[in-house]
Amino acid sequence: MWSSQSKVLPGIAIAFAVFAWGGSFVAARHLLSPSTPGSTALDPVTLAAARFAIASLFFAAPFGLWVIRRGIAGIDLLRMALLGQVAFSVYFWLQYTGVRNTNAGVASVIAVGLFPSATAALAPLGGERRPSAGAWGALLLGFLGVAAVVMDKPVEISGSPDFLLGALCLVGNAFAFAAYSLLSRRWMKGLPPLIMTGGSMIFGTIGLLLMSLASGGSGWKSLAHLDASQWGALAFLGLACSVAGYVAWNFALSRLEAGRAAVWIYAEPVVAAALGWTLLGERFGAFVLLGAGAIALSAILANRLRPPAGQNVSLKIR
């Protein structure tokens, strides 16, 4: 029987991580498409590169010491570099494009809600058995939920021709993280999550910096024009979400069953929607609520209809 303290501390850690990751969608929206007239808007690549350049500083020392003291095979470094592009370069380019073109609440519903179903669909990529007919049904239900969300465009972006593009990017975002989770479990067995995520993040940051330079690097000039609230949002993304949130999540996982902790992930869209409504004035119609319910149900079904080993919640980064 656990003591009351052993229950409370992991609970606080999970609550912090979920709040931070839910808030990440709102912070990103504030930087990508600020509602305040005259505020500077960052492009998705610049925001992702700046965020993870900050976060990587905190993972560089543990990762470097591990490599020096224990070493990592060349093939593992190559795999880590590839995973870094999938989980950070491509993943956050897609996510932030989706956040910019939709809004914080819609983005969280699609990106978080579709992840379990996307993982079920890509299970063979990780060497796991193919999804059952029921799992495919859950995936279809999730996509119907996405369709419902897309049908009911939020009022403030109802005239945007880029809304559908944003929604499609968020669908791709869910599949990118599913691929990362499955491949990392298949390729990186034996490495601590801190080293695995730290190495992937560093390689992903390098990829984002190269993407930024390939586009001319002009987006970096925009950083000098951010206001105080936007700098706070960037610090929140880099420190609270990418560093403290990850540490808190893995602390909780060291004391709770992964499946028990994973349930809390689905509170992220609730946090994002609540903060989006409170801080950004976002509004949602009936179809958004209906779609969110369908996506939540698809996530529950996908988790019940696939092997328990298919969940990899320890590597989640928002």
Summary of the structure (lengths in Angstrom):
residues: 318
radius of gyration: 18.8
end to end distance: 32.6
largest distance: 58.5
contacts: 1152
relative contact order: 0.23
helix: 80%
strand: 0%
